[in-house]
Amino acid sequence: MNILALESSGLVASAAIVTEEKLIAEYTTNFKKTHSQTLLPMTDAILKMTGIDISEIDAVAVSGGPGSFTGLRIGSATAKGLAMVLDIPVISVPTVDALAWNLCGSADLVCPLMDARRDQVYTGIYEFRDGKMICLQQQEAVSILDVIGQLNGLGRKVVFLGDGVPRFRASLEQNLTVSFAFAPVHLAAQRAGTLGSLALQYYKEGRTQTAAEHHPEYLRKSQAERELEEKKHEK
């Protein structure tokens, strides 16, 4: 089966076609262009490059959140539109889970860190056993000090990845009491190929949605919603 995977939860824009046997194609950029400019052209490019017709796509996998509100909406709208037209399911993959899957097989704990702003990160804690990913802490939005406290309590070596690492690296180095390392650059960010690989497992488990059912999981309210609530409280 052919899964088209779309990743737009952060600065990275990425599209891929994945099957059970291999990653057929992946187009990834990590540059300051809006995803509305890149995601569909990337998808078109890999379809043309591989000679796969859009009608041969069996499911659309998309980064389900958390992440950039705008990026998630663009990815979600693209996935929903394709799924509706093609009458195929959507596979929504939690962003932090997909990031952790970059380091599948790691002997150490894996802790993705996505910059959530307001001095917070989107994060989770994972380990791998017998090729399976075990979630020790589900994705959440918390302060970096909360993350450090959890990891120090677990007492095991941990590997970090994600766009939150550069911002919070100094705090990690100053406050962690456990051994730690950072993922190499080619594994440190979101990738549609990884997303599609994990989506295949979701598909086998029946974790799919219709286009109408799918919506992003933001984990917290948008800035506009927070500002509106603050104005209501002031009245």
DASULHU-V240155 format. One record per pair of residues at least 12 apart in sequence whose ideal C-beta (glycine too) atoms are under 6 Angstrom apart, sorted by sequence separation. I is the first residue (numbers start at 1). J is the second residue. D is the distance in Angstrom with one decimal. If there is no record, write none. Layout:
BEGIN
I_J_D / I_J_D
END
This chain:
BEGIN
15_27_5.2 / 63_75_5.8 / 100_112_5.4 / 125_137_3.9 / 4_17_5.8 / 5_18_5.9 / 62_75_5.0 / 99_112_3.8 / 124_137_5.4 / 14_28_4.1 / 111_125_5.4 / 124_138_5.9 / 2_17_5.8 / 3_18_4.9 / 27_42_4.3 / 124_139_4.3 / 13_29_5.3 / 96_112_5.0 / 110_126_4.5 / 2_19_5.9 / 62_79_3.9 / 165_182_6.0 / 12_30_4.9 / 27_45_5.8 / 109_127_5.5 / 11_30_5.7 / 27_46_5.2 / 60_79_4.6 / 122_141_5.5 / 25_46_4.1 / 120_141_5.2 / 13_35_5.1 / 60_82_5.2 / 106_128_5.7 / 157_179_4.0 / 158_180_5.1 / 159_181_5.0 / 160_182_5.3 / 161_183_3.7 / 60_83_5.0 / 105_128_5.6 / 120_143_5.7 / 121_144_5.7 / 123_147_5.4 / 144_168_4.6 / 159_183_5.8 / 13_38_4.2 / 25_50_5.1 / 116_141_5.2 / 152_177_4.9 / 13_39_5.8 / 24_50_5.6 / 96_122_5.9 / 100_126_4.2 / 152_178_6.0 / 8_35_4.1 / 15_42_4.1 / 144_171_5.3 / 148_175_4.8 / 151_178_6.0 / 161_188_4.6 / 15_43_4.7 / 64_92_3.5 / 67_95_5.0 / 96_124_4.4 / 148_176_5.8 / 17_46_5.9 / 59_88_5.4 / 64_93_5.7 / 66_95_5.8 / 59_89_5.0 / 60_90_5.4 / 61_91_4.2 / 64_94_5.6 / 65_95_5.8 / 8_39_5.7 / 15_46_5.8 / 59_91_5.5 / 61_93_5.9 / 63_95_4.8 / 35_71_5.3 / 36_74_5.4 / 35_74_4.4 / 39_78_5.5 / 96_139_3.8 / 121_164_4.5 / 94_139_5.6 / 109_156_5.2 / 111_158_5.1 / 113_160_5.7 / 114_162_4.9 / 115_163_5.3 / 108_157_4.4 / 109_158_4.2 / 110_159_5.4 / 111_160_5.4 / 112_161_5.6 / 113_162_4.4 / 114_163_6.0 / 115_164_4.3 / 108_158_5.9 / 112_162_4.5 / 114_164_5.2 / 108_159_5.1 / 113_164_3.3 / 113_165_5.6 / 115_167_5.4 / 4_57_4.7 / 106_159_5.9 / 2_56_5.5 / 9_63_4.2 / 2_57_5.2 / 2_58_5.4 / 3_59_5.1 / 4_60_5.2 / 5_61_4.3 / 6_62_4.8 / 7_63_4.9 / 66_122_4.4 / 1_58_4.2 / 10_67_5.4 / 3_61_5.4 / 9_67_2.9 / 10_68_5.8 / 9_71_5.4 / 8_71_4.4 / 9_72_5.7 / 99_162_5.6 / 8_74_5.3 / 8_75_3.7 / 6_75_5.1 / 6_78_5.9 / 6_79_5.7 / 141_219_4.9 / 141_220_5.0 / 102_187_4.7 / 9_95_4.5 / 102_194_5.2 / 101_194_5.2 / 98_194_5.7 / 98_195_4.5 / 101_198_4.7 / 98_198_5.5 / 93_195_5.4 / 93_198_5.5 / 93_199_5.3 / 91_199_4.2 / 91_202_5.1 / 91_203_5.7 / 91_208_5.5 / 89_208_3.8 / 90_209_4.7 / 90_211_6.0 / 92_214_5.7 / 90_214_4.4 / 84_211_4.1 / 83_211_4.0 / 80_211_4.5 / 61_195_5.7 / 80_214_5.7 / 61_196_5.3 / 61_199_3.4 / 76_216_4.9 / 72_216_4.1 / 65_216_4.2 / 64_216_6.0 / 65_217_4.0 / 66_218_5.9 / 10_163_5.6 / 64_217_5.5 / 65_218_5.5 / 66_219_4.2 / 69_222_5.1 / 28_191_5.9 / 26_192_5.9 / 26_193_4.3 / 23_193_4.7 / 16_192_3.7 / 12_189_5.0 / 14_191_5.5 / 15_192_5.2 / 16_193_4.4 / 12_190_4.6 / 14_192_3.7 / 18_196_3.2 / 18_197_5.9 / 10_190_5.8 / 16_196_5.1 / 9_190_6.0 / 7_190_4.9 / 7_192_4.3 / 5_192_4.2 / 7_195_5.3 / 5_195_4.5 / 5_196_3.3 / 3_196_5.0 / 3_199_5.6
END
